[in-house]
């Protein structure tokens, strides 16, 4: 989802078995404690900041946070030389990556904490008197997932009916002939199990008429994380491990362990390499005007005749909700040239190889639903691709599964136990400050002409805010209705998964004939994340992110604005990044920019592209264009939140110090922001992130943002020309 602030923020991990305030306070030099004359543009430095505060916050939350901040800081590093190392060096020295993870970071640690809370709730036995149907079904799914002994006892026989319904897997079925194979029908069978192969079909808001839903056709995902992995030399270790995984899974399901099976596995990979070479890169997919290609099905058949689109889409959607699809149905094809090329490839590919590939792509995922010794087949591939040495504890995997697939029911349990209305109101108050500061940024952007500025302010003013959860989750009847068409059992995990997969397409089809409900939530309460939606022009902050270290009612506001405040500013800025700026206030693709303002916007964006493209880790250079939207949101969110904090100070004129820290609150703001990105990552995981993630790795999210911030240089008195205060800075907002 666009605007995902998620991946690389990290939960505060307090040192175990140590006194929280055992480390000496950080010493700031006399020069650092002197205030410069004059203020930075757009902000007033208040008298409150220039005075030593006598009152100290002594709540447990403040003491814990102070200890955590101190523990993470590396006092031997000059913050003007390397603010990431200064803020995170201590943390990195005292943490190691667990074997079941490929990285350790704040978001991940907070998710681990949420999962632990969920485990306590999900472990409870089903109560026929207290549990509503939605919660009963949720617990049955979770209990079936963690029952390893029963999963092992049932073995791989549970998969046979699924394979038979798909028409068999040639590599394990010597009698397979392909006489009855029809491409469109097999694509649909797989899609009805939430496996879109070759072609991705989904129902979503129309990008040019966001009040209605439409069928969108796109290139499908690949078996490995990114097309880039397929562009490596054929003998690359990751490609070889992927090929071996295909071979081993086929043997598991009954293929002979011989040269012929090895050859078929090789043919699958060779085909997928060809498919990957036909896909658009992530950078090429950032221009929504180029992606948006609207056709009737009749027009699509004439443009791309290699697939019977009417047959495909009728079989996809007509089994549900009395839907009728005709040649006059409108669809949007994001990647028509890809479809032409990939379907031409399909026509020249041996049918057995094609079907082997298509069935492999679903079996790749279904291995995850079997016993541990079968899941272990992925160990070597996961080690090479991600740097993960072993899988997480099963209960964590199961908690993630139900949160991702039954998130409304999980959210009900979470908010009943852990979320308060006070947190929601406090977040709303902070959002009010962030809205005002971002509006001021728009007003002060001297490169925008007035016509474009009016449009920008109108869009900013109509951004919808969603915090915590949708109120319907507290309504038993409404919550039960979400799951009224599925039934799960405590002793049939594999079948439960299949039922859930089939229900996903049914739910998607239902939306096709419904208007877009802008009030509807598109995420779940127990998700540690935040979102901006271009189609809805909305920002969403689920309940799970409104907790320490991002939010606590007991924190000084410098930490709050450096934590959840920057998250809020980040999401607001996404409405005006290189992708979000292509949509108007109603959520439609619309060029609301004048030519002059758009040219200047593009020039400023190019500065960020060039800046981040110079950063590299382990020889991999950051992809400045791929990460542009997130980098723009990082820089804009940091600025907006700092200015919002200054406004709050002017309003309140009171801010308690943290114990043991000789840092001003302005400095604490930036330290807390930076420590949100303290992270450790395996080389493989870092490589994977650079290839696949729209976010820059944490180190350069910090360095890139603060080195562009005049406010940071002011707070830490960084000389012009120092690494964190270059003379030339980039920034759009």
C-alpha positions as CSV (number, residue, x, y, z in Angstrom):
1,X,0.0,0.0,0.0
2,X,1.3,3.4,-0.9
3,X,2.6,5.4,1.9
4,X,3.7,2.6,4.0
5,X,5.8,4.2,6.8
6,X,6.1,0.8,8.2
7,X,9.1,-1.3,7.4
8,X,12.1,0.3,8.7
9,X,11.1,1.9,12.0
10,X,12.2,0.1,15.2
11,X,10.7,-0.6,18.5
12,X,12.7,0.5,21.5
13,X,14.4,-2.5,23.0
14,X,15.3,-1.9,26.6
15,X,18.5,-3.6,27.9
16,X,17.6,-6.7,29.8
17,X,18.8,-7.1,33.4
18,X,20.3,-3.6,33.7
19,X,19.3,-0.5,35.6
20,X,17.6,1.8,33.1
21,X,19.5,4.9,34.3
22,X,22.9,3.3,35.0
23,X,24.7,5.1,32.2
24,X,26.1,8.7,32.7
25,X,24.3,11.5,31.0
26,X,25.3,12.7,27.6
27,X,27.5,15.8,27.8
28,X,26.8,18.6,25.4
29,X,29.6,21.2,24.9
30,X,29.2,24.8,25.9
31,X,29.2,25.7,22.2
32,X,26.3,23.2,21.6
33,X,24.4,24.8,24.5
34,X,24.6,28.3,23.1
35,X,21.7,29.5,21.0
36,X,22.4,31.2,17.7
37,X,21.0,34.7,17.2
38,X,18.0,34.7,14.9
39,X,15.7,31.9,13.9
40,X,15.4,29.6,10.9
41,X,12.9,30.5,8.3
42,X,9.3,29.5,9.1
43,X,9.8,28.8,12.8
44,X,10.2,30.8,16.0
45,X,12.7,29.5,18.6
46,X,10.9,30.2,21.9
47,X,12.5,31.4,25.2
48,X,11.4,28.1,26.7
49,X,14.0,26.3,24.6
50,X,16.8,28.6,25.7
51,X,16.3,28.0,29.4
52,X,17.3,25.0,31.5
53,X,14.1,23.3,32.7
54,X,14.0,22.6,36.5
55,X,11.1,20.1,36.2
56,X,12.0,16.5,35.3
57,X,9.6,13.9,34.0
58,X,9.8,11.0,36.5
59,X,7.1,8.7,35.3
60,X,8.0,5.1,34.5
61,X,7.5,5.9,30.8
62,X,9.9,8.8,30.9
63,X,12.5,6.9,32.9
64,X,12.4,4.0,30.6
65,X,12.6,6.2,27.5
66,X,15.5,8.2,28.9
67,X,17.4,5.0,29.7
68,X,16.7,3.7,26.2
69,X,17.8,6.9,24.5
70,X,21.0,6.9,26.5
71,X,21.6,3.2,25.9
72,X,21.4,3.7,22.1
73,X,23.6,6.8,21.8
74,X,27.3,6.6,20.9
75,X,28.8,9.5,22.8
76,X,32.2,9.1,21.0
77,X,30.7,10.3,17.7
78,X,30.2,13.9,16.7
79,X,26.5,14.3,15.8
80,X,27.5,16.7,13.0
81,X,29.8,14.0,11.5
82,X,27.4,11.0,11.5
83,X,24.1,11.5,13.2
84,X,23.0,7.9,12.6
85,X,26.1,6.5,14.4
86,X,25.7,9.1,17.1
87,X,22.1,8.2,17.7
88,X,22.3,4.4,17.2
89,X,25.9,3.3,17.7
90,X,25.3,2.2,21.3
91,X,22.2,0.3,20.3
92,X,24.0,-1.5,17.5
93,X,26.8,-2.6,19.8
94,X,24.4,-4.2,22.2
95,X,22.0,-6.0,19.9
96,X,22.3,-9.0,17.6
97,X,20.0,-10.3,14.9
98,X,18.1,-13.4,16.1
99,X,18.6,-16.5,13.9
100,X,14.9,-16.5,13.0
101,X,15.1,-12.9,11.6
102,X,17.0,-11.2,8.8
103,X,17.0,-7.8,10.5
104,X,16.3,-6.2,13.8
105,X,14.6,-2.9,14.0
106,X,12.1,-0.8,15.9
107,X,9.0,-1.7,13.8
108,X,9.9,-5.3,14.0
109,X,10.4,-5.2,17.8
110,X,7.1,-3.4,18.2
111,X,5.4,-6.0,16.0
112,X,6.9,-8.7,18.1
113,X,5.4,-7.1,21.2
114,X,2.0,-6.8,19.6
115,X,2.2,-10.5,18.6
116,X,3.0,-11.4,22.2
117,X,-0.1,-9.6,23.3
118,X,-2.1,-11.3,20.7
119,X,-0.8,-14.7,21.6
120,X,-2.2,-14.3,25.2
121,X,-5.6,-13.4,23.7
122,X,-5.6,-16.1,21.0
123,X,-4.4,-18.9,23.3
124,X,-7.6,-18.7,25.3
125,X,-10.0,-21.6,24.7
126,X,-13.1,-20.9,22.8
127,X,-15.9,-19.9,25.1
128,X,-19.4,-20.8,23.7
129,X,-20.9,-18.2,26.1
130,X,-18.5,-15.3,25.8
131,X,-17.0,-15.5,22.3
132,X,-19.0,-14.2,19.4
133,X,-18.9,-16.2,16.1
134,X,-16.1,-14.0,14.6
135,X,-13.9,-14.6,17.6
136,X,-14.7,-18.3,17.7
137,X,-13.7,-18.7,14.1
138,X,-10.5,-16.6,14.7
139,X,-9.4,-18.8,17.6
140,X,-10.2,-22.0,15.6
141,X,-7.9,-20.8,12.8
142,X,-5.1,-19.9,15.2
143,X,-5.4,-23.1,17.2
144,X,-5.4,-25.2,14.0
145,X,-2.2,-23.3,12.9
146,X,-0.2,-23.9,16.1
147,X,-1.1,-27.6,16.4
148,X,2.1,-28.9,14.9
149,X,1.6,-32.5,16.0
150,X,-1.8,-32.8,14.2
151,X,-0.4,-31.0,11.1
152,X,2.5,-33.6,11.1
153,X,0.1,-36.5,11.6
154,X,-2.1,-35.4,8.7
155,X,1.0,-35.1,6.4
156,X,0.9,-34.1,2.8
157,X,-2.2,-36.0,1.9
158,X,-4.2,-32.9,2.7
159,X,-2.8,-31.3,-0.4
160,X,-3.9,-34.0,-2.9
161,X,-7.5,-32.7,-3.4
162,X,-6.1,-29.3,-4.1
163,X,-3.7,-30.6,-6.8
164,X,-6.4,-32.7,-8.3
165,X,-8.7,-29.8,-8.6
166,X,-6.0,-27.8,-10.4
167,X,-5.6,-30.6,-13.0
168,X,-2.5,-32.1,-11.6
169,X,1.2,-31.2,-11.5
170,X,3.0,-32.6,-14.5
171,X,6.4,-33.0,-12.7
172,X,4.8,-35.5,-10.2
173,X,2.2,-37.0,-12.5
174,X,3.6,-39.3,-15.2
175,X,0.1,-39.7,-16.7
176,X,-0.4,-36.0,-17.2
177,X,-1.0,-35.2,-20.9
178,X,-2.3,-31.6,-21.1
179,X,-5.1,-32.6,-23.4
180,X,-7.6,-30.7,-21.2
181,X,-5.5,-27.7,-20.4
182,X,-7.0,-24.3,-21.1
183,X,-4.9,-21.4,-20.1
184,X,-7.7,-19.1,-19.1
185,X,-9.3,-21.8,-16.9
186,X,-6.1,-22.6,-15.1
187,X,-5.3,-18.9,-14.5
188,X,-8.8,-18.5,-12.9
189,X,-8.5,-21.7,-10.7
190,X,-5.2,-20.3,-9.4
191,X,-6.6,-16.8,-8.9
192,X,-9.5,-18.2,-6.9
193,X,-6.8,-19.5,-4.5
194,X,-5.3,-16.0,-4.3
195,X,-2.5,-17.0,-6.7
196,X,-2.3,-14.6,-9.6
197,X,0.1,-16.1,-12.1
198,X,1.1,-14.3,-15.3
199,X,-1.8,-11.9,-15.0
200,X,-2.9,-10.1,-11.9
201,X,-6.6,-9.3,-11.7
202,X,-8.1,-7.3,-8.8
203,X,-11.0,-5.0,-8.0
204,X,-10.0,-1.5,-6.8
205,X,-11.1,2.1,-7.0
206,X,-10.9,3.6,-10.5
207,X,-7.8,5.8,-10.5
208,X,-9.6,8.4,-12.7
209,X,-13.1,8.0,-11.0
210,X,-12.4,7.1,-7.4
211,X,-16.1,6.9,-6.6
212,X,-16.5,3.6,-8.4
213,X,-14.7,0.2,-8.4
214,X,-13.2,-1.3,-11.6
215,X,-11.3,-4.4,-12.6
216,X,-7.6,-3.7,-12.9
217,X,-5.2,-6.0,-14.8
218,X,-1.5,-5.9,-14.1
219,X,1.6,-8.0,-14.3
220,X,1.8,-10.7,-11.7
221,X,4.3,-11.2,-8.9
222,X,7.2,-13.6,-9.4
223,X,8.4,-16.5,-7.3
224,X,11.4,-14.6,-6.0
225,X,11.2,-11.1,-4.4
226,X,12.0,-9.0,-7.4
227,X,12.7,-9.1,-11.1
228,X,16.3,-8.1,-10.3
229,X,17.0,-11.6,-8.9
230,X,16.3,-13.1,-12.3
231,X,18.6,-10.7,-14.1
232,X,21.6,-12.0,-12.3
233,X,23.9,-14.6,-14.0
234,X,22.2,-18.0,-14.3
235,X,24.7,-19.6,-12.0
236,X,24.0,-17.1,-9.2
237,X,23.7,-18.9,-5.8
238,X,20.2,-17.6,-5.1
239,X,18.9,-18.7,-8.5
240,X,20.5,-22.1,-7.9
241,X,18.9,-22.4,-4.5
242,X,15.5,-21.4,-5.9
243,X,15.9,-24.1,-8.6
244,X,16.8,-26.7,-5.9
245,X,13.8,-25.7,-3.9
246,X,11.5,-26.4,-6.8
247,X,13.2,-29.7,-7.3
248,X,12.9,-30.7,-3.6
249,X,9.3,-29.6,-3.3
250,X,8.4,-31.7,-6.4
251,X,10.2,-34.7,-4.9
252,X,8.3,-34.2,-1.7
253,X,5.0,-34.5,-3.5
254,X,6.0,-37.6,-5.4
255,X,8.3,-36.8,-8.3
256,X,11.3,-39.1,-8.9
257,X,14.6,-37.8,-7.5
258,X,16.3,-38.1,-10.9
259,X,17.7,-36.1,-13.8
260,X,14.4,-35.7,-15.4
261,X,12.9,-33.9,-12.4
262,X,16.0,-31.8,-12.2
263,X,15.6,-30.8,-15.8
264,X,11.9,-29.9,-15.3
265,X,12.9,-27.7,-12.3
266,X,15.5,-26.0,-14.5
267,X,12.9,-25.4,-17.3
268,X,10.6,-23.8,-14.7
269,X,13.4,-21.3,-13.7
270,X,14.4,-20.7,-17.3
271,X,10.8,-19.8,-18.1
272,X,10.4,-17.5,-15.1
273,X,13.6,-15.7,-16.1
274,X,12.1,-14.9,-19.4
275,X,8.9,-13.7,-17.8
276,X,10.8,-11.5,-15.4
277,X,12.6,-9.8,-18.2
278,X,9.3,-8.8,-19.7
279,X,8.0,-7.0,-16.5
280,X,8.2,-3.3,-15.8
281,X,10.7,-2.2,-13.1
282,X,9.6,-0.5,-10.0
283,X,11.0,2.8,-11.3
284,X,8.9,2.5,-14.5
285,X,5.7,2.0,-12.5
286,X,5.8,5.4,-10.7
287,X,4.1,7.3,-13.5
288,X,0.4,6.6,-13.0
289,X,-0.7,8.3,-16.2
290,X,1.4,5.8,-18.2
291,X,0.1,2.9,-16.2
292,X,-3.6,3.9,-16.6
293,X,-4.9,2.3,-19.8
294,X,-8.7,1.9,-20.0
295,X,-10.4,-0.5,-22.3
296,X,-13.7,-2.3,-22.8
297,X,-13.1,-6.0,-22.8
298,X,-14.0,-6.0,-26.5
299,X,-11.2,-3.4,-27.1
300,X,-8.8,-5.3,-25.0
301,X,-9.4,-8.5,-27.0
302,X,-8.6,-6.6,-30.2
303,X,-5.5,-5.0,-28.7
304,X,-4.2,-8.2,-27.0
305,X,-5.9,-11.2,-28.7
306,X,-3.6,-13.9,-27.3
307,X,-5.9,-14.3,-24.3
308,X,-9.6,-14.8,-24.3
309,X,-10.2,-11.9,-21.9
310,X,-14.0,-12.3,-21.7
311,X,-13.8,-16.0,-20.8
312,X,-11.1,-15.3,-18.3
313,X,-13.0,-12.4,-16.5
314,X,-16.4,-14.2,-16.7
315,X,-15.0,-17.2,-15.0
316,X,-13.1,-15.0,-12.5
317,X,-16.1,-12.9,-11.3
318,X,-19.4,-14.4,-12.5
319,X,-19.5,-17.2,-9.9
320,X,-20.1,-14.6,-7.2
321,X,-22.9,-12.2,-6.2
322,X,-24.9,-12.6,-9.5
323,X,-22.2,-10.6,-11.4
324,X,-22.5,-10.5,-15.2
325,X,-19.5,-9.6,-17.3
326,X,-19.9,-8.7,-21.0
327,X,-17.7,-7.3,-23.8
328,X,-18.8,-3.8,-22.7
329,X,-17.3,-4.1,-19.2
330,X,-14.6,-1.5,-18.6
331,X,-11.2,-2.6,-17.3
332,X,-7.9,-0.8,-16.7
333,X,-4.7,-2.5,-17.9
334,X,-1.6,-1.2,-16.2
335,X,0.8,-3.2,-18.4
336,X,-0.6,-3.9,-21.8
337,X,2.8,-4.2,-23.5
338,X,3.8,-6.8,-20.8
339,X,0.6,-8.8,-21.6
340,X,1.4,-8.8,-25.3
341,X,5.0,-10.0,-24.7
342,X,4.2,-12.6,-22.0
343,X,1.3,-14.1,-23.8
344,X,3.4,-14.4,-26.9
345,X,6.0,-16.2,-24.8
346,X,3.3,-18.5,-23.4
347,X,2.2,-19.5,-27.0
348,X,5.8,-20.6,-27.8
349,X,6.4,-22.4,-24.4
350,X,6.0,-26.2,-24.0
351,X,2.6,-26.8,-22.2
352,X,4.2,-29.1,-19.7
353,X,6.8,-26.5,-18.7
354,X,4.1,-23.8,-18.5
355,X,1.8,-25.8,-16.3
356,X,4.7,-27.0,-14.1
357,X,5.5,-23.3,-13.5
358,X,1.9,-22.3,-12.8
359,X,1.4,-25.1,-10.3
360,X,4.8,-24.6,-8.7
361,X,3.8,-21.0,-7.9
362,X,1.0,-22.2,-5.7
363,X,2.9,-25.1,-4.2
364,X,5.7,-22.7,-3.2
365,X,3.3,-21.1,-0.7
366,X,1.3,-24.2,0.4
367,X,4.5,-25.8,1.7
368,X,4.2,-23.1,4.4
369,X,1.0,-24.8,5.6
370,X,2.6,-28.2,6.2
371,X,4.8,-29.6,9.0
372,X,8.2,-28.3,9.9
373,X,10.3,-30.9,8.1
374,X,8.7,-29.8,4.8
375,X,8.9,-26.1,5.6
376,X,12.7,-26.7,6.2
377,X,13.1,-27.2,2.5
378,X,13.1,-23.4,2.2
379,X,15.9,-23.0,4.8
380,X,18.8,-22.7,2.4
381,X,16.9,-20.4,-0.1
382,X,15.8,-18.2,2.8
383,X,19.3,-18.0,4.1
384,X,20.7,-16.9,0.8
385,X,17.9,-14.6,-0.2
386,X,17.2,-13.0,3.2
387,X,20.0,-14.0,5.6
388,X,17.4,-15.8,7.8
389,X,18.9,-18.9,9.4
390,X,15.7,-20.5,10.8
391,X,12.0,-19.9,10.8
392,X,10.3,-18.0,13.6
393,X,8.5,-19.8,16.4
394,X,5.3,-21.2,15.0
395,X,3.1,-19.2,17.3
396,X,4.5,-16.0,15.8
397,X,3.9,-17.2,12.2
398,X,0.3,-18.1,13.2
399,X,-0.3,-14.8,14.9
400,X,0.9,-13.0,11.8
401,X,-1.3,-15.1,9.6
402,X,-4.5,-14.4,11.5
403,X,-3.7,-10.7,11.8
404,X,-3.1,-10.5,8.0
405,X,-6.2,-12.6,7.1
406,X,-8.7,-12.1,9.9
407,X,-7.5,-8.6,11.0
408,X,-10.9,-7.3,11.9
409,X,-11.5,-10.0,14.5
410,X,-7.9,-9.8,15.8
411,X,-8.4,-6.0,16.0
412,X,-11.5,-6.4,18.1
413,X,-9.5,-8.4,20.7
414,X,-6.6,-5.9,20.6
415,X,-8.6,-2.8,21.0
416,X,-10.7,-4.3,23.8
417,X,-7.6,-5.0,25.8
418,X,-5.0,-2.4,24.8
419,X,-6.4,0.7,23.2
420,X,-7.9,3.8,24.8
421,X,-10.0,6.6,23.6
422,X,-7.5,9.0,25.2
423,X,-4.9,7.8,22.7
424,X,-7.2,8.4,19.8
425,X,-8.0,12.0,21.0
426,X,-4.3,12.8,21.7
427,X,-3.4,11.6,18.2
428,X,-6.2,13.8,16.7
429,X,-4.7,16.8,18.6
430,X,-1.3,16.1,17.2
431,X,-2.6,15.7,13.7
432,X,-4.2,19.1,14.0
433,X,-0.8,20.6,14.7
434,X,0.7,18.7,11.8
435,X,-2.0,19.8,9.4
436,X,-1.4,23.4,10.3
437,X,2.4,23.1,9.9
438,X,2.1,21.4,6.5
439,X,-0.3,24.0,5.3
440,X,2.3,26.6,6.3
441,X,4.9,24.7,4.3
442,X,2.6,24.9,1.3
443,X,2.1,28.6,1.8
444,X,5.8,29.3,2.1
445,X,6.9,27.2,-0.9
446,X,8.1,30.1,-3.0
447,X,8.6,27.9,-6.1
448,X,4.8,27.2,-6.4
449,X,2.6,29.7,-8.3
450,X,-0.6,30.8,-6.6
451,X,-2.9,28.7,-8.9
452,X,-1.1,25.5,-7.9
453,X,-0.8,26.5,-4.3
454,X,-4.6,26.9,-4.0
455,X,-5.1,23.4,-5.4
456,X,-2.5,22.0,-3.0
457,X,-4.1,23.7,0.0
458,X,-7.5,22.4,-1.0
459,X,-6.2,18.9,-1.3
460,X,-4.4,19.2,2.1
461,X,-7.6,20.5,3.7
462,X,-9.6,17.5,2.5
463,X,-7.3,14.7,3.7
464,X,-9.4,12.3,5.7
465,X,-8.1,11.0,9.0
466,X,-8.6,7.5,10.4
467,X,-7.2,6.7,13.8
468,X,-7.2,3.4,15.8
469,X,-10.1,1.4,14.3
470,X,-13.4,1.6,12.6
471,X,-16.3,1.8,15.1
472,X,-18.1,-1.1,13.4
473,X,-15.6,-3.5,15.0
474,X,-17.3,-2.9,18.3
475,X,-20.6,-4.0,16.9
476,X,-20.9,-7.8,17.4
477,X,-23.5,-8.2,14.6
478,X,-21.4,-6.2,12.1
479,X,-18.2,-8.0,13.0
480,X,-19.9,-11.4,12.7
481,X,-21.2,-10.5,9.2
482,X,-17.6,-10.1,7.9
483,X,-17.0,-13.8,8.5
484,X,-20.5,-15.2,8.0
485,X,-19.7,-17.0,4.8
486,X,-16.7,-19.0,6.1
487,X,-16.3,-21.7,8.7
488,X,-13.0,-22.8,10.3
489,X,-12.2,-25.9,12.4
490,X,-9.7,-26.4,15.1
491,X,-8.3,-29.5,13.6
492,X,-8.1,-28.7,9.8
493,X,-5.5,-26.1,9.3
494,X,-4.8,-26.7,5.6
495,X,-8.5,-26.8,4.7
496,X,-9.0,-23.6,6.8
497,X,-6.3,-21.9,4.7
498,X,-7.9,-23.0,1.4
499,X,-11.3,-21.7,2.6
500,X,-9.8,-18.4,3.5
501,X,-8.0,-18.1,0.1
502,X,-11.2,-18.8,-1.8
503,X,-13.1,-16.2,0.3
504,X,-10.6,-13.5,-0.7
505,X,-11.7,-13.5,-4.4
506,X,-15.4,-13.6,-3.3
507,X,-14.9,-10.5,-1.2
508,X,-13.0,-8.8,-4.0
509,X,-15.8,-9.6,-6.5
510,X,-18.5,-8.1,-4.2
511,X,-16.9,-4.7,-4.4
512,X,-17.1,-4.6,-8.2
513,X,-20.7,-3.5,-8.2
514,X,-20.5,-1.3,-5.1
515,X,-19.6,2.4,-4.9
516,X,-16.4,3.2,-3.1
517,X,-17.0,3.9,0.6
518,X,-14.3,6.4,1.6
519,X,-15.1,5.7,5.3
520,X,-14.1,2.1,4.9
521,X,-10.9,1.0,6.5
522,X,-8.3,-0.7,4.3
523,X,-6.1,-1.9,7.1
524,X,-6.5,-3.6,10.5
525,X,-6.2,-2.2,14.1
526,X,-3.4,-4.5,15.3
527,X,-1.0,-3.5,12.4
528,X,2.1,-1.6,13.4
529,X,2.1,0.8,10.4
530,X,0.7,3.9,9.0
531,X,-0.8,4.6,5.5
532,X,-1.7,7.2,3.0
533,X,-4.3,6.3,0.3
534,X,-4.1,8.3,-3.0
535,X,-7.6,7.1,-4.1
536,X,-9.2,8.1,-0.8
537,X,-6.9,11.0,0.0
538,X,-6.8,9.7,3.5
539,X,-4.3,9.0,6.3
540,X,-4.6,6.0,8.6
541,X,-3.0,5.3,11.9
542,X,-4.0,1.8,13.3
543,X,-4.2,1.4,17.0
544,X,-1.1,-0.7,17.2
545,X,1.3,2.1,16.2
546,X,-0.1,4.4,19.0
547,X,2.0,3.0,21.7
548,X,5.6,3.3,22.9
549,X,8.1,4.2,21.6
550,X,6.1,6.3,19.1
551,X,3.4,7.4,21.4
552,X,2.8,7.6,25.2
553,X,0.7,10.1,27.0
554,X,3.5,10.3,29.6
555,X,6.2,11.3,27.1
556,X,7.6,14.8,26.7
557,X,6.2,16.3,23.5
558,X,9.6,16.5,22.0
559,X,9.7,12.8,21.8
560,X,6.1,12.6,20.7
561,X,6.7,14.9,17.8
562,X,10.0,13.2,17.0
563,X,8.1,9.8,17.1
564,X,4.4,9.6,16.0
565,X,4.5,13.3,14.9
566,X,7.1,12.5,12.2
567,X,5.0,9.5,11.2
568,X,1.9,11.7,10.8
569,X,3.9,14.3,8.8
570,X,5.3,11.5,6.6
571,X,1.9,10.3,5.7
572,X,0.5,13.8,5.0
573,X,3.5,14.5,2.7
574,X,2.8,11.3,0.7
575,X,-0.2,13.2,-0.7
576,X,2.3,15.5,-2.4
577,X,5.2,13.1,-3.3
578,X,6.0,12.1,-6.8
579,X,3.1,9.6,-6.9
580,X,0.6,11.2,-4.6
581,X,0.9,14.5,-6.4
582,X,-0.6,12.9,-9.5
583,X,-4.0,12.6,-7.7
584,X,-6.3,15.4,-6.8
585,X,-8.3,16.1,-3.6
586,X,-11.0,13.6,-4.7
587,X,-8.5,10.7,-5.3
588,X,-8.5,10.9,-9.1
589,X,-5.5,11.1,-11.4
590,X,-5.5,14.7,-12.5
591,X,-2.8,17.1,-13.5
592,X,-3.7,20.0,-11.1
593,X,-0.3,21.5,-11.5
594,X,0.7,24.4,-13.8
595,X,3.5,23.7,-16.1
596,X,5.8,26.1,-14.3
597,X,5.2,24.6,-10.8
598,X,5.4,21.0,-12.1
599,X,8.8,21.8,-13.7
600,X,10.1,23.2,-10.5
601,X,8.7,20.3,-8.5
602,X,10.4,17.8,-10.8
603,X,13.7,19.7,-10.5
604,X,13.6,19.6,-6.7
605,X,12.6,15.9,-6.8
606,X,15.6,15.2,-9.1
607,X,17.9,16.7,-6.4
608,X,16.6,14.1,-4.0
609,X,17.0,11.3,-6.5
610,X,20.6,12.3,-7.1
611,X,21.4,12.7,-3.4
612,X,20.1,9.3,-2.3
613,X,21.5,7.6,-5.4
614,X,25.0,8.4,-4.1
615,X,24.5,6.4,-0.9
616,X,25.6,2.8,-0.9
617,X,25.8,-0.2,1.4
618,X,28.0,-3.2,0.8
619,X,28.5,-2.0,-2.8
620,X,24.8,-1.6,-3.5
621,X,23.7,1.9,-4.4
622,X,20.4,3.2,-3.2
623,X,17.9,3.5,-6.0
624,X,17.0,7.2,-5.8
625,X,14.1,7.0,-8.1
626,X,12.6,3.9,-6.6
627,X,12.7,5.4,-3.2
628,X,11.8,9.0,-4.2
629,X,8.3,9.0,-2.7
630,X,9.4,7.7,0.7
631,X,12.4,10.0,0.8
632,X,10.3,12.9,0.0
633,X,7.8,11.9,2.7
634,X,10.7,11.4,5.2
635,X,12.1,14.9,4.6
636,X,8.7,16.6,4.5
637,X,7.4,14.8,7.5
638,X,10.5,15.7,9.6
639,X,10.2,19.3,8.7
640,X,6.4,19.4,9.3
641,X,6.7,17.8,12.7
642,X,9.5,20.0,13.9
643,X,7.6,23.1,13.0
644,X,4.4,21.6,14.6
645,X,6.4,21.1,17.8
646,X,7.6,24.7,17.8
647,X,3.9,25.8,17.5
648,X,3.0,23.5,20.4
649,X,5.7,25.0,22.5
650,X,4.4,28.5,21.8
651,X,0.9,27.4,22.8
652,X,1.9,25.4,25.9
653,X,5.2,27.1,27.2
654,X,5.9,24.0,29.3
655,X,8.0,20.9,28.6
656,X,9.6,18.5,31.2
657,X,13.1,17.3,30.8
658,X,14.0,13.6,30.7
659,X,16.2,12.4,33.6
660,X,19.9,12.0,32.9
661,X,20.0,13.6,29.5
662,X,21.8,16.9,28.9
663,X,20.0,17.4,25.6
664,X,17.7,20.2,24.7
665,X,14.2,19.2,23.7
666,X,15.0,20.3,20.1
667,X,17.9,17.9,20.1
668,X,15.8,15.2,21.7
669,X,13.3,15.6,18.9
670,X,15.9,14.6,16.3
671,X,17.5,11.9,18.4
672,X,14.1,10.2,18.9
673,X,13.5,10.5,15.2
674,X,16.8,8.9,14.4
675,X,16.6,6.1,16.9
676,X,13.4,5.1,15.2
677,X,15.7,3.8,12.5
678,X,18.4,2.1,14.5
679,X,18.7,-1.3,12.9
680,X,20.8,-4.3,12.2
681,X,20.4,-6.3,9.0
682,X,22.0,-9.2,7.3
683,X,23.9,-8.4,4.0
684,X,21.3,-10.5,2.1
685,X,18.4,-8.6,3.7
686,X,19.9,-5.3,3.0
687,X,20.5,-6.3,-0.6
688,X,16.9,-7.5,-0.9
689,X,15.6,-4.2,0.6
690,X,17.6,-2.1,-1.9
691,X,16.2,-4.2,-4.8
692,X,12.6,-4.4,-3.7
693,X,11.7,-1.8,-1.1
694,X,10.4,1.8,-1.8
695,X,12.0,2.8,1.5
696,X,15.7,3.7,1.9
697,X,17.6,1.6,4.5
698,X,17.3,3.2,8.0
699,X,20.8,4.6,8.2
700,X,20.3,6.8,5.1
701,X,16.7,7.7,6.1
702,X,18.3,9.4,9.0
703,X,21.4,10.9,7.3
704,X,19.5,11.9,4.2
705,X,16.7,13.7,6.2
706,X,18.8,15.5,8.8
707,X,21.5,16.6,6.3
708,X,18.7,18.4,4.4
709,X,17.3,20.0,7.6
710,X,18.3,23.6,8.5
711,X,16.5,22.9,11.8
712,X,18.8,20.0,12.7
713,X,21.9,22.0,11.9
714,X,20.6,24.8,14.1
715,X,19.8,22.5,17.1
716,X,23.2,20.8,17.0
717,X,25.2,23.8,15.8
718,X,26.7,21.9,12.9
719,X,29.2,24.0,10.9
720,X,28.3,24.6,7.2
721,X,30.2,22.0,5.2
722,X,30.2,19.4,7.9
723,X,28.8,16.0,6.7
724,X,25.4,16.6,8.4
725,X,25.2,20.2,7.2
726,X,26.2,20.3,3.5
727,X,26.1,23.7,1.9
728,X,23.8,22.4,-0.8
729,X,20.6,20.8,0.5
730,X,17.7,19.0,-1.2
731,X,14.0,19.3,-0.4
732,X,10.6,19.6,-2.0
733,X,8.5,20.4,1.0
